[in-house]
């Protein structure tokens, strides 16, 4: 094996869960620095030519969970054309995998303006991962009056982490609402379509019985670049303002691709 790139440390798979044929989670132990809920790091392996392949993945678990911050969980979809995800898909308990020691990312609770009392977390596919981590933070109980998690998937079997979401719902009580969107099939309790169109029509807002208030609402958007771009435009059309560190606004995003 070639020399391990700077910044990667050796980890080991502790457990795996197969959600669908392509969708799976890995639990990995690795000596990483403590991260903030919502942040990501890199996973890395070598390919057939001995070259290192690295990709960014967000941690699903809160850093303060019972097993400690060096016990990491990642939600991954195996892309047949990908260089890394098919290799990660083949990993089993006890296998080695390399992990970025230093976490990255600004999609964290600390970045949300103090005035925000109405939090919306909009995700597609595996991008729900960082939001699961955020929602487990104790500060949510006193910081936000309303919290809405939106998860859009192609088919209902991709609505993962239901046990975790039910636990979060019990913990957060009436302030928490969970909206599911399924695009390729009819699902009894889900909306159907794409997030930006459902926001433009008011369907998502109607589902939770609440609309956006620029002086109170803040939205994080996390998903594929097309969804992020279209949703950002929709929110702008609805009168919300993109959040910048130098100029607080109503929404910020992270591409998850």
TAHUKA-V761414 format. One line per field, one symbol per residue. phi: phi as a letter, one per 40 degrees, with the letter a starting at -180 (. if undefined). psi: psi as a letter, one per 20 degrees, with the letter a starting at -180 (. if undefined). burial: + if it has 24 or more other C-alpha atoms within 12 Angstrom, else -. A space follows every 10 residues. Layout:
phi = ???
psi = ???
burial = ???
This chain:
phi = .cdcddgcbc bbccaabccb dbcabbbbca ccccbbdhcb abbaaccccg ccbbacaccc cccccdcgcc bbbbbbbccd cccbdccccc cbdgccabbc cbcbhbcbcc ccdcccbbbb bbbbfcccdc cccccccccc cbcbcbbbbb bbbcbccccc fccccccccc ccgccbbbbb bbcbacbdbb cbhbdccccc cgcccccbga bcbdcbcbbb baicdccccc ccccccccgc bccbdcadab aaaacba
psi = qrppqpiqqp rpphrqpoga hiprqppppq mrqprqpirr aqqqrqahjj qppqqpqqph qqhjrhirij oqpppqpooh jqhghhghhi qrpiqqqqqp hprrqjmrhh ipqhipiopp opqqciihgh hgggijphhh hihqhppppp oprgqhijnr khgghhghgh gibiipqppq pphjrppgjq rpbqghhhgh ijgghhhikq rpohihqppp ppbqhggggh hggghghjjr pppqhinqbi qrrppm.
burial = -------+++ ++++-+++-- -+++++++++ ++++++++++ ++++++---- -+++++++++ +++-----++ ++++++++-- ---++-++++ +----+++++ +++++++++- +++--+++++ ++++++++++ +++++++--+ +-++++++++ ++++++++++ +---+--++- -+--++++++ +++------+ ++++++++++ --+++--+-- ++++-+++++ ++++--++++ ++++++-+-+ +++-----++ ++++++-
